[in-house]
Amino acid sequence: MKLIIVVNELRFFLSHRLPIALAARDAGYEVHIASRSGTIDEVEQLNQELLQFHPISFHRSSMGLWQELETLRELRRLYKEIQPDIVHHVTIKPVLYGTLVARWVGGIQILNAISGLGYFFIAQGWKSSIRKTLLLWVYRAILHSKKVWILFQNPDDQALFAQYKIIYPEHAFKIKGSGVDLQQFACSSIPKGRIKIILVARMLWDKGVGEFVESATALTQQRLDADFLLVGSVDPGNPESISVEQLEEWNRSGVVKWLGERADIAQLLAESHIAVLPSYREGLPKSLIEAAAVGRPIVTTDVPGCREVVKDGENGFLVPAKDAKKLAVVIQKLINNPKLLTSMGKKSRLMAEQEFSIQQIVEQTLKLYETLKEL
């Protein structure tokens, strides 16, 4: 059996989908990875794992006609050459372009992972409303087929697709995110000493970074002695990306510390007391399930994706999106109650073990592949 996993960025595949590819390889699949070219080290990592890499010229922010047509041609050549049994598309452009090409080539089982609905479903204003309407129409035109299967990470996205008749309900599946390695992100006790509140995400406005800084400012003015940590890189290809200049200005103010992109996330979480993500909408945030695995209470927003990781009042708190005041209140409440910090952290770890372990996610995905093979 031949499997192609198609993603926008090779880095995203390595951080979110590599265990699935390795498990499929070990189960006897011939596994191919198609993505925009990564670094030499990233490609070498795939080679060492016996995963065959195929560069595809995805352009995240470009909508130039000839560039997009070239991407479609590259996918068509790849699908005709490999003749896969299953293609697994992840992120918006691979889902739309890959499905279009796979239906055109024919004879392929098409699995599309909706890992979040992106900027267009969050942005406000009449222009954004028109873009959202057009995107929903495009989704329906391309995905409404009995040859297409859709994998959701949360029930809100699934309900939206059903509402707009984008999918056949019996062709929808739900698997909670991309999983977390419970050994790499080992459970640890809440540390003693200076309080650290951490936000791990790409530095985007719609991740709630602005609200995090606003709440940190308010708490600092109330003489809270704590470190507020921002961990993640900027994303120039995203219209919601925060500028490096703005992040450096916040850093100089002393209210927050921007650490940039880091590879030692597990260690940073272990050194922190509270994990925060005030995002406006998610698929299912990997940073929060990693925080849960380490055993940290979580403060996040009551929006699609985020609410899947927190049971309000049990392993953390849900606050309204864009509400920095409420965010500051619940952070203060946790800091003032060490017993609550500890008990919520333990419940976070239990939730990670029961619902988000990488072994569970891999097993569920392979079972889905087997289902598609038999159709």
HELIX and SHEET records of a PDB file:
HELIX    1   1 LEU A   10  HIS A   16  1                                   7    
HELIX    2   2 LEU A   18  ASP A   26  1                                   9    
HELIX    3   3 ILE A   40  GLN A   48  1                                   9    
HELIX    4   4 LEU A   65  ILE A   82  1                                  18    
HELIX    5   5 ILE A   92  VAL A  105  1                                  14    
HELIX    6   6 TYR A  119  PHE A  121  5                                   3    
HELIX    7   7 TRP A  126  LEU A  143  1                                  18    
HELIX    8   8 PRO A  155  GLN A  163  1                                   9    
HELIX    9   9 PRO A  169  HIS A  171  5                                   3    
HELIX   10  10 TRP A  205  LYS A  207  5                                   3    
HELIX   11  11 VAL A  209  GLN A  221  1                                  13    
HELIX   12  12 VAL A  244  SER A  253  1                                  10    
HELIX   13  13 ILE A  265  ALA A  270  1                                   6    
HELIX   14  14 LYS A  286  VAL A  294  1                                   9    
HELIX   15  15 CYS A  306  GLU A  308  5                                   3    
HELIX   16  16 ALA A  324  ILE A  335  1                                  12    
HELIX   17  17 PRO A  338  MET A  351  1                                  14    
HELIX   18  18 ALA A  352  PHE A  356  3                                   5    
HELIX   19  19 ILE A  358  LYS A  373  1                                  16    
SHEET    1   A 7 GLN A  52  PRO A  55  0                                        
SHEET    2   A 7 GLU A  30  ARG A  36  1                                        
SHEET    3   A 7 LYS A   2  GLU A   9  1                                        
SHEET    4   A 7 ILE A  86  VAL A  90  1                                        
SHEET    5   A 7 GLN A 109  ILE A 114  1                                        
SHEET    6   A 7 VAL A 148  PHE A 152  1                                        
SHEET    7   A 7 ALA A 172  LYS A 174  1                                        
SHEET    1   B 6 LYS A 257  GLY A 260  0                                        
SHEET    2   B 6 ALA A 226  VAL A 231  1                                        
SHEET    3   B 6 ILE A 195  VAL A 200  1                                        
SHEET    4   B 6 ILE A 274  LEU A 277  1                                        
SHEET    5   B 6 ILE A 298  THR A 301  1                                        
SHEET    6   B 6 GLY A 316  VAL A 319  1                                        
END                                                                             
